[in-house]
Amino acid sequence: MKVTAALCGIRLDTAEVGGQGLQYDRTFMVCRFGANGELIKVQMSENAECALFHQEIVNHSLRIKYARPAEPVVEYHKLQDTVLEFPVEPETDGLERAEINLHQSVVSAYRVGPKYDDWFTACFGFPCTLIYIGQERRPVLGTFSPRNPKPDEPTPQKGWLSSLSSYVTAASGGGAGQEEEEEEPDWLTFSDCAPLLVTTEASLRAVRARVAGGELEMPKFRPNIVVDGGGEWDEDFWAALSLNGRPALLLTKLCNRCTSLNIDYETGRYGAGEQGRILKLLMKDRRVDEGYKYAPVFGRYGFLDDGVAGLRISVGDDMAVTRRTEERPRWDWPMKSKTVARYYRYS
């Protein structure tokens, strides 16, 4: 789990999962400032030093530490030796609003405050701001959601305003006579394209076999849920999963990978030798998404199954494939098409 998007995740043995993923997952995000003052997500694929930030939740507060490497990546500042701490659900009254366009999925979020901006600025070495999504929502674009109307279908709206492996990484009803409420479209916090990312140990072993010495750990792939069982790459064709015999997840799209796989988490730089070539090792035979041909695939994006309001997932639970597809899904999120950028549409 990552409470703050792009930083190192938190390993969990048990997790509460709702429609937006693991509880508190990616509700905060660090942004830099663009040439025109717009906010741009600080992400690991472009800023390898994201790997140096470690998070933990203690007594309903988030603590973030900066692990300054032996060979510094930024000029020293005394704030780098301090621990940043703030509530996982801060009050938003009085906070400055800020518009964020994350992959054309737009939201009006909150700037948490100068104290937090100063800390991240000292650690990254360039001006940053910490953003909190609060109760706001980002829309799911393309056909990533299993329930939302397809792009060419009319969207009901009233306005604009979103057995497991060794670890899990970080309803309402109307009364009689009431008009039945329309189901609200799926929505996101600051996760990229879906609330959940499922990977498998079998596929990790397949990648390890390509690396000299076999040194490669799952956290580099940043999953929420890791499943042990099945064959390598079999998850490409999974459509639905059950948890302990009950409906749990719908898997909709493939996860296409970027240069964050090549980062050395100890140095905050791109790795040396084969550790800096993990993405290239996957290029040979894992560019299997016809909608995103230039990036290799590892893992599946997922949502809660129809009618499932929430799950409690623990290490050792039984997860089974209950439905498969004959063909791999095709990526169709309009990542760069600014003409489709929009806010969440409330029912």
C-alpha positions as CSV (number, residue, x, y, z in Angstrom):
1,M,0.0,0.0,0.0
2,K,1.1,3.6,-0.7
3,V,-0.7,6.3,1.3
4,T,1.4,8.8,-0.7
5,A,1.5,7.9,-4.4
6,A,4.9,7.2,-6.0
7,L,6.8,6.7,-2.7
8,C,7.8,3.3,-1.3
9,G,4.9,1.2,-0.3
10,I,3.9,-0.3,3.1
11,R,3.8,-4.1,3.5
12,L,0.6,-5.4,5.1
13,D,-0.4,-8.8,6.4
14,T,-4.1,-7.8,6.4
15,A,-5.9,-5.1,4.5
16,E,-9.3,-3.6,4.3
17,V,-10.3,-3.1,0.6
18,G,-13.0,-0.9,-0.6
19,G,-14.1,0.5,-4.0
20,Q,-11.0,2.7,-4.2
21,G,-8.6,0.0,-3.2
22,L,-6.8,-0.5,0.2
23,Q,-7.9,1.8,3.0
24,Y,-6.0,5.1,2.7
25,D,-4.2,4.0,-0.4
26,R,-2.9,6.8,-2.6
27,T,-4.9,9.6,-0.9
28,F,-1.9,11.9,-1.0
29,M,0.5,12.8,-3.8
30,V,3.6,14.9,-4.2
31,C,3.6,17.3,-7.1
32,R,6.1,19.6,-8.8
33,F,5.3,22.8,-10.6
34,G,5.2,23.1,-14.4
35,A,6.3,26.0,-16.5
36,N,2.9,27.7,-16.2
37,G,2.5,26.9,-12.5
38,E,0.4,23.7,-13.1
39,L,0.8,20.8,-10.8
40,I,2.6,17.7,-12.1
41,K,2.8,14.4,-10.3
42,V,6.2,13.5,-9.0
43,Q,6.6,9.9,-10.2
44,M,9.2,7.3,-9.8
45,S,9.8,6.7,-13.5
46,E,11.1,10.3,-13.8
47,N,12.4,10.8,-10.2
48,A,14.3,7.7,-9.1
49,E,14.8,9.3,-5.7
50,C,11.2,8.5,-4.8
51,A,12.6,5.2,-3.7
52,L,14.3,6.9,-0.8
53,F,11.0,7.8,1.0
54,H,9.7,5.2,3.5
55,Q,6.1,5.4,4.9
56,E,4.4,3.9,7.9
57,I,1.1,4.4,9.6
58,V,1.2,4.9,13.4
59,N,-1.8,5.7,15.5
60,H,-3.8,7.1,12.6
61,S,-0.9,9.2,11.4
62,L,1.4,8.8,8.5
63,R,5.1,9.1,9.1
64,I,7.5,9.5,6.2
65,K,11.3,9.2,6.5
66,Y,13.9,10.2,3.9
67,A,16.7,7.6,3.6
68,R,19.7,9.7,2.5
69,P,22.0,7.4,0.5
70,A,25.8,7.1,1.0
71,E,26.2,9.0,-2.3
72,P,23.7,11.9,-2.0
73,V,21.3,12.6,-4.9
74,V,20.6,16.1,-3.6
75,E,22.3,18.8,-1.6
76,Y,22.0,18.2,2.2
77,H,19.3,20.1,4.1
78,K,18.6,19.6,7.8
79,L,15.0,18.7,7.2
80,Q,16.2,15.5,5.5
81,D,17.1,14.3,9.1
82,T,13.5,14.8,10.4
83,V,10.4,12.6,10.2
84,L,7.4,14.1,8.5
85,E,4.2,13.2,10.3
86,F,0.5,14.2,9.6
87,P,-3.0,12.6,10.0
88,V,-4.0,10.1,7.4
89,E,-7.3,12.0,7.2
90,P,-6.6,15.7,7.8
91,E,-9.2,18.3,8.1
92,T,-9.7,20.2,4.8
93,D,-11.5,23.3,6.0
94,G,-9.3,26.3,5.1
95,L,-6.9,24.4,2.8
96,E,-6.1,25.8,-0.6
97,R,-7.7,24.0,-3.5
98,A,-5.6,22.8,-6.4
99,E,-6.6,21.3,-9.7
100,I,-4.7,18.1,-10.7
101,N,-4.9,16.5,-14.1
102,L,-3.6,13.0,-13.7
103,H,-3.7,11.1,-17.0
104,Q,-6.6,13.3,-18.2
105,S,-8.6,12.4,-15.0
106,V,-9.1,15.7,-13.3
107,V,-9.8,16.5,-9.7
108,S,-9.9,19.6,-7.4
109,A,-7.8,18.5,-4.4
110,Y,-6.2,20.2,-1.5
111,R,-2.7,21.5,-0.7
112,V,-1.9,20.3,2.8
113,G,0.3,23.2,3.8
114,P,3.7,25.0,3.6
115,K,5.3,22.9,6.3
116,Y,4.9,19.8,4.3
117,D,5.8,21.4,1.0
118,D,9.1,22.6,2.6
119,W,10.0,19.1,3.8
120,F,9.5,17.5,0.4
121,T,11.3,20.4,-1.3
122,A,14.3,19.9,0.9
123,C,14.4,16.2,0.2
124,F,13.8,16.3,-3.6
125,G,15.8,19.4,-4.2
126,F,13.2,21.2,-6.3
127,P,9.9,23.0,-5.3
128,C,7.2,20.5,-4.4
129,T,3.7,20.5,-2.8
130,L,1.9,17.8,-0.9
131,I,-1.7,17.2,-2.2
132,Y,-4.6,15.5,-0.4
133,I,-7.7,14.2,-2.3
134,G,-10.0,14.3,0.7
135,Q,-13.6,13.3,-0.3
136,E,-13.0,14.3,-4.0
137,R,-13.0,11.8,-6.9
138,R,-11.2,11.1,-10.1
139,P,-13.1,9.6,-13.0
140,V,-12.1,6.2,-14.5
141,L,-11.5,6.7,-18.3
142,G,-11.7,4.3,-21.2
143,T,-13.2,0.9,-20.5
144,F,-11.0,0.3,-17.4
145,S,-14.0,0.1,-15.1
146,P,-16.2,-3.0,-15.5
147,R,-19.3,-1.0,-14.7
148,N,-19.0,2.5,-16.0
149,P,-20.8,3.5,-19.3
150,K,-18.6,2.9,-22.4
151,P,-17.1,6.1,-24.0
152,D,-19.7,6.0,-26.8
153,E,-22.7,5.5,-24.5
154,P,-24.7,8.3,-22.8
155,T,-23.6,9.0,-19.2
156,P,-26.4,9.8,-16.7
157,Q,-25.3,12.9,-14.8
158,K,-26.4,15.7,-12.7
159,G,-23.2,17.7,-12.7
160,W,-19.4,17.7,-12.8
161,L,-17.4,17.5,-9.7
162,S,-14.1,9.5,-8.6
163,S,-4.1,-18.6,-1.7
164,L,-2.4,-15.2,-1.4
165,S,1.4,-14.9,-1.4
166,S,3.6,-13.9,1.6
167,Y,2.3,-10.4,1.7
168,V,-0.4,-8.0,0.6
169,T,1.2,-4.6,-0.2
170,A,-0.4,-1.9,0.6
171,A,-24.0,0.4,0.3
172,S,-26.6,2.2,0.8
173,G,-30.4,1.4,0.4
174,G,-33.6,3.3,0.1
175,G,-36.7,2.9,2.2
176,A,-40.1,1.8,0.9
177,G,-41.5,4.2,-1.6
178,Q,-38.2,5.9,-2.3
179,E,-37.1,6.2,-5.9
180,E,-34.2,3.8,-6.5
181,E,-31.0,5.8,-6.8
182,E,-28.7,5.3,-9.8
183,E,-25.5,3.6,-9.1
184,E,-22.6,6.0,-9.1
185,P,-19.8,5.4,-11.6
186,D,-16.5,3.9,-10.3
187,W,-13.9,6.4,-9.2
188,L,-10.3,6.7,-8.2
189,T,-8.1,8.5,-5.6
190,F,-4.5,9.1,-6.9
191,S,-4.0,5.6,-8.2
192,D,-3.1,5.8,-11.9
193,C,-5.9,3.9,-13.7
194,A,-7.6,1.4,-11.3
195,P,-7.9,0.9,-7.5
196,L,-6.1,-2.4,-7.4
197,L,-3.1,-4.1,-9.1
198,V,-2.8,-7.8,-8.9
199,T,0.5,-9.7,-9.6
200,T,1.7,-13.3,-9.2
201,E,4.7,-15.0,-7.8
202,A,4.8,-17.4,-10.8
203,S,5.4,-14.4,-13.2
204,L,8.0,-12.9,-10.8
205,R,9.9,-16.2,-10.9
206,A,9.8,-16.0,-14.7
207,V,11.4,-12.6,-14.6
208,R,14.0,-13.6,-12.0
209,A,15.1,-16.4,-14.3
210,R,16.3,-13.7,-16.7
211,V,18.3,-11.8,-14.1
212,A,21.8,-12.8,-13.3
213,G,21.8,-14.0,-9.7
214,G,18.0,-14.0,-9.7
215,E,17.9,-10.9,-7.5
216,L,14.5,-9.2,-8.0
217,E,11.8,-8.5,-5.4
218,M,8.1,-7.9,-5.9
219,P,8.0,-4.4,-4.4
220,K,9.6,-3.1,-7.6
221,F,6.3,-4.0,-9.4
222,R,4.3,-2.0,-6.8
223,P,1.2,-4.4,-6.5
224,N,-1.6,-4.2,-4.0
225,I,-2.2,-7.9,-4.0
226,V,0.2,-10.8,-4.7
227,V,-1.2,-14.2,-5.6
228,D,0.8,-17.4,-5.4
229,G,-0.4,-20.2,-7.7
230,G,-1.0,-20.8,-11.4
231,G,1.5,-20.6,-14.2
232,E,3.6,-17.7,-15.4
233,W,1.7,-15.0,-17.2
234,D,-1.6,-16.9,-16.7
235,E,-3.0,-13.8,-15.1
236,D,-3.1,-12.1,-18.5
237,F,-6.4,-14.1,-19.1
238,W,-8.0,-13.9,-15.7
239,A,-11.3,-12.0,-15.6
240,A,-12.7,-12.7,-12.1
241,L,-11.3,-13.9,-8.8
242,S,-13.0,-15.2,-5.6
243,L,-11.7,-14.8,-2.1
244,N,-12.3,-17.7,0.3
245,G,-15.1,-19.0,-2.0
246,R,-16.9,-15.6,-2.4
247,P,-16.9,-13.2,-5.4
248,A,-14.1,-10.6,-4.9
249,L,-12.4,-9.0,-7.9
250,L,-13.0,-8.2,-11.6
251,L,-9.8,-7.8,-13.6
252,T,-10.1,-5.5,-16.5
253,K,-6.8,-4.4,-18.1
254,L,-3.1,-5.3,-18.3
255,C,-0.5,-3.2,-16.4
256,N,2.0,-1.8,-18.8
257,R,5.4,-1.1,-17.3
258,C,7.9,1.8,-17.2
259,T,11.5,2.6,-16.3
260,S,10.6,2.5,-12.5
261,L,11.5,-1.2,-12.7
262,N,15.1,-0.2,-13.2
263,I,15.6,1.8,-10.0
264,D,17.9,0.8,-7.2
265,Y,15.9,1.4,-4.0
266,E,19.1,1.7,-1.9
267,T,20.7,4.5,-4.0
268,G,17.7,6.4,-5.4
269,R,19.3,6.1,-8.8
270,Y,18.8,3.8,-11.8
271,G,20.5,0.5,-11.1
272,A,23.8,-0.8,-12.4
273,G,24.2,-3.8,-14.7
274,E,21.1,-6.0,-15.1
275,Q,19.3,-4.3,-12.2
276,G,19.1,-1.3,-14.5
277,R,17.8,-3.3,-17.4
278,I,14.7,-5.1,-15.9
279,L,12.4,-3.2,-18.3
280,K,14.5,-4.3,-21.3
281,L,14.5,-7.9,-20.1
282,L,10.7,-7.9,-20.4
283,M,10.6,-6.2,-23.8
284,K,11.5,-9.3,-25.8
285,D,8.2,-11.2,-25.2
286,R,6.0,-9.2,-22.9
287,R,4.8,-6.4,-25.2
288,V,1.5,-8.2,-25.5
289,D,-1.1,-5.4,-25.1
290,E,-2.3,-4.4,-28.6
291,G,-3.5,-1.1,-27.2
292,Y,-0.1,-0.2,-25.8
293,K,2.5,-1.9,-27.9
294,Y,5.7,-0.2,-26.7
295,A,5.6,-1.3,-23.0
296,P,5.9,-4.8,-21.5
297,V,3.1,-6.2,-19.3
298,F,3.4,-7.4,-15.7
299,G,0.2,-7.7,-13.6
300,R,-3.5,-6.9,-13.9
301,Y,-5.7,-3.9,-12.9
302,G,-8.7,-4.7,-10.9
303,F,-11.9,-3.5,-9.2
304,L,-14.3,-5.0,-6.7
305,D,-16.8,-7.4,-8.2
306,D,-20.4,-6.4,-8.7
307,G,-22.3,-6.1,-5.4
308,V,-19.1,-6.4,-3.3
309,A,-18.9,-3.3,-1.0
310,G,-15.6,-4.3,0.7
311,L,-13.2,-7.1,1.5
312,R,-10.8,-8.0,4.3
313,I,-7.8,-9.7,2.7
314,S,-5.1,-11.5,4.7
315,V,-2.0,-13.4,3.9
316,G,-2.9,-17.1,3.4
317,D,-6.4,-16.5,2.2
318,D,-7.6,-18.6,-0.7
319,M,-8.0,-16.8,-4.0
320,A,-9.3,-18.6,-7.1
321,V,-9.9,-17.8,-10.7
322,T,-13.6,-18.0,-11.4
323,R,-13.7,-16.6,-14.9
324,R,-11.2,-16.4,-17.8
325,T,-11.0,-14.6,-21.2
326,E,-9.9,-16.1,-24.4
327,E,-8.0,-13.0,-25.4
328,R,-5.9,-10.4,-23.5
329,P,-7.7,-7.1,-22.9
330,R,-6.7,-4.0,-24.9
331,W,-5.5,-0.7,-23.3
332,D,-7.8,2.2,-24.1
333,W,-7.1,4.9,-21.5
334,P,-6.6,8.2,-23.4
335,M,-3.4,9.1,-21.5
336,K,-2.3,12.1,-23.7
337,S,-5.5,13.2,-25.3
338,K,-6.3,16.5,-23.5
339,T,-9.5,16.9,-25.4
340,V,-11.1,14.2,-23.2
341,A,-9.8,15.5,-19.8
342,R,-12.7,15.8,-17.4
343,Y,-13.8,15.8,-13.8
344,Y,-15.8,12.9,-12.2
345,R,-19.5,12.9,-13.2
346,Y,-21.7,12.3,-10.2
347,S,-25.0,10.4,-10.7
